[in-house]
Amino acid sequence: MIPCIVIGDSLAVGVGQNRPHCETFAKVGITSQQYIDSMLDHVTPVADSAVISLGVNDDPRGATLANLRIVRSRLHVRQAYWLLPGIKEDVRRIILQVAREYHDRTVDTRPLASADHLHPTGQGYQILAAWTGEAGLHLAQLPQVQRP
């Protein structure tokens, strides 16, 4: 079994770059529907843990809830971490709902966001990697940011 997978959008790309022992299946700007249509079949479905970032690029009239449920149902992991984007309250609520259904953890990215209120800074991605389990990164060495 692989130790971890990172899946999703640009936030997942950044976390994946800071978790080199994980397999990353992510694409900048991808919607949850596009992810299902083009990438989900390529994801290694069994891992110790998963980091998931999807939904923020979705159309508000879309099927985000159904799509996130589909993505999560395909994963067989001991622990999943959903990244809560710093923007789009409706998407944050949907992610929280799916995470609760699967007893997953959520990580709020707001305290780490850059000027665009969405993407973390370089150091923010390091912190997200540490918060989602990257061995070798020690929180004591990182800036003091309140963990969600």
C-alpha positions in Angstrom: 0.0 0.0 0.0 1.3 3.5 -0.8 1.5 5.9 2.2 -0.6 8.7 0.8 -2.3 10.2 -2.2 -3.1 13.9 -2.9 -5.9 14.6 -5.3 -7.7 17.6 -6.7 -7.0 21.1 -7.9 -4.3 23.7 -7.5 -4.3 23.5 -3.7 -3.6 19.8 -4.1 -0.8 20.5 -6.5 0.9 22.7 -3.9 0.5 20.2 -1.1 1.7 17.3 -3.4 4.9 19.3 -4.1 5.5 19.4 -0.4 4.7 15.7 0.2 7.1 13.9 -2.2 6.3 10.5 -0.8 2.7 10.8 -1.8 1.3 10.0 -5.3 -0.3 13.2 -6.5 -3.2 13.3 -9.0 -4.0 17.0 -9.3 -4.5 19.7 -12.0 -4.7 23.4 -11.6 -8.2 24.8 -12.3 -10.0 21.5 -12.4 -13.6 21.2 -11.4 -15.0 18.2 -9.5 -16.8 17.1 -12.6 -13.7 17.4 -14.8 -11.8 15.4 -12.2 -14.3 12.6 -12.3 -14.4 12.6 -16.1 -10.6 12.7 -16.7 -8.6 11.8 -13.6 -10.4 9.7 -11.1 -9.9 6.4 -12.9 -6.1 7.0 -12.7 -6.0 7.6 -8.9 -4.6 4.8 -6.8 -7.7 4.1 -4.7 -6.0 2.4 -1.7 -3.6 4.3 0.5 -2.9 5.0 4.2 -4.1 8.6 3.8 -5.5 11.0 1.3 -5.5 14.8 1.0 -8.4 16.0 -1.1 -9.0 19.5 -2.5 -11.9 19.8 -4.9 -15.0 22.0 -5.4 -13.6 25.5 -5.3 -13.5 25.7 -9.2 -17.1 24.4 -9.6 -20.0 26.3 -10.9 -22.3 27.2 -8.0 -25.2 25.6 -9.9 -23.3 22.4 -10.4 -23.4 19.0 -8.7 -20.5 19.6 -6.3 -22.1 17.6 -3.4 -22.7 14.6 -5.6 -19.3 14.8 -7.3 -17.4 15.0 -4.0 -19.4 12.0 -2.7 -18.4 10.1 -5.9 -14.7 11.0 -5.4 -14.7 10.0 -1.8 -16.6 6.8 -2.3 -13.8 5.6 -4.6 -11.1 6.0 -2.0 -10.2 3.3 0.5 -8.0 5.1 3.0 -7.4 5.0 6.7 -7.5 8.8 7.0 -8.7 11.5 4.6 -8.1 15.2 4.9 -10.3 17.7 3.1 -8.8 21.1 2.4 -11.4 23.8 3.1 -10.8 26.7 0.6 -10.5 30.2 2.0 -13.3 31.4 -0.3 -16.8 30.2 -1.4 -18.8 29.5 1.8 -21.2 27.2 -0.1 -18.3 24.9 -1.2 -16.9 24.9 2.4 -20.3 23.7 3.7 -20.4 21.0 1.1 -16.9 19.8 1.9 -17.7 19.8 5.6 -20.9 17.7 4.9 -19.0 15.1 2.9 -16.2 15.0 5.4 -18.7 14.3 8.2 -20.4 11.6 6.3 -17.0 9.7 6.0 -15.6 10.7 9.4 -12.8 12.5 7.6 -10.8 15.5 8.9 -10.9 19.0 7.5 -8.1 21.5 7.3 -9.0 25.2 7.0 -6.6 26.9 4.6 -7.8 30.5 5.5 -5.0 31.1 8.0 -2.4 30.2 5.4 -3.9 32.0 2.4 -2.0 34.5 0.3 -3.4 37.8 -1.1 -5.9 36.0 -3.3 -7.5 34.5 -0.2 -7.4 31.0 -1.8 -3.8 29.8 -2.4 -1.5 29.4 0.5 2.0 30.9 0.5 5.0 28.7 -0.1 5.3 28.3 3.7 1.6 27.8 3.9 1.9 24.7 1.7 4.6 23.4 4.0 2.3 23.8 6.9 -0.5 22.0 5.1 1.8 19.2 4.3 2.8 18.9 8.0 -0.9 19.2 9.2 -1.8 16.3 6.9 0.9 14.0 8.1 4.1 14.6 6.2 6.9 13.0 8.2 10.0 15.0 8.3 8.3 18.4 8.7 8.1 19.5 12.2 5.6 22.1 13.3 8.0 23.6 15.8 10.2 24.7 12.8 7.3 26.4 11.0 5.7 29.8 11.7 3.2 29.8 14.6 -0.2 29.5 12.9 -3.2 28.3 14.9 -4.0 24.8 13.7 -7.7 24.4 12.8 
